[in-house]
Amino acid sequence: QVQLVESGGGLVQPGGSLRLSCACSGFTFSRGTMSWYRQAPGKERELVAAISSGGSTNYADSVKGRFTISRDNAKNTVYLQMNSLRPADTAVYYCKARVLLNDYWGQGTQVTVSS
């Protein structure tokens, strides 16, 4: 079955960095559009970044220039490098795969930015 397992979250000080990983299985990873979403307490889930099967990327305005999404098709893994983190980036981060119009989600990983 399809599985997406996120890792790499944690507590970091403002200005710090984290790299999230999402290891995938159960589908043809190289054909999927992969995305990172986040959901802060009391807020709706929002798109952070996405990368197509061809490598095209797009980002939310709030993270442009600070976050980078990438993928390694050989490892079936998508990454989110997060730099210059701010308290407003605190949220649960979710990985999503879209394959043939089907969406699959991971369980999420908590990112907390606080001094």
N, C-alpha and C positions, 0 to 999 in steps of 0.2 A: 504494500500500500504506500501511498504518498506520505513522506515524512519531511518536515522542515524543522531543524533544530538550531535555535539561535544560541549564541554564547558570546561572552566578552563584556557583558554589562557590569556595572559596579558603581562605586562611589568615587567621584573625582572632584578636585577643586576647580573653581572657575579658572579658565585659561588652559586647562589641561586637555589631554587627548585620551581617546579610547578607540579601539577597533572592534567592531562587531563582526561576527561570522555567522553564516547560516548554511549549515550542511544539509544537502538535499538528497533524497533518494525516492525511487518509485516512479519516476517519470524521466522523459528525455530532457535533461537539464539544459542542454545547449539550445533547445528550441523554445525555451520559456523566457518570457519577459519577467524579470525579477525586480522586486520593489522592496523598499523599507518604508514602513509607516510608524507613526508613534501616537500614543494616546496619553495625555496628561490627565490627572484627576479632575473630574468635572467637565472635561472637554471632549469633543468628538475626535475620532481617529483621523489623522491627517497624513497625506503622502509627504514623505521626506525626500526620497530619491528613487529613480527607476533606471534600469538598464535593459535595453532590448537584446534580442538574440544576436543582433549584429554589432552590439557594443555602443549604440547611441544612448546617451544619458540625458536626464533632466532632473532638476532640483527645485525644491520649494525655495522661494525667494529668501526665506529666513535662514537658510543654511548655505546658500551659494557662496563659494569662496572659502568655506570652512569644512564642509563635508565632501567626501569623495566616495562614490560607489564604484565597485569593480567586481569582476567575476573571473573565476578560474574554472573553465569547462572541464579540464582534466580532473579536477577535484570535486566537481559538482557543488561548488561553494560560491556564495556571493558575500561580499564584504562591504562594510560601511566604515570608512576611516573618518573619525570625528575629531577635529582640532578646534582650538579656541572655544572650548565649551563654555556655555553660559547657564546660569540657573534656569532660564526659560527652556533649555533643552531637556530638563528633567521630565521623564516620561517612561512608559513601557514601550519598547521598540519591537515591532513585529516584522517578520520577513513574509513576503507573499510571492507566490509563483502563479503566473497566468499561463496556462498551456491549453491551447485549443478552446479558448473561451471559458475554461474552468479555472477557478481560483482556489488556491490552497494556502493555508496560513500556518505559521509556526505558533508556538505557545507564548512567545514574547520573552524579552529580557529587560530587566529594570536598569535604567541609567539615572543616576542621581548626581546632580552638579551642585555642590554646596561646600562652603568653607567651614 
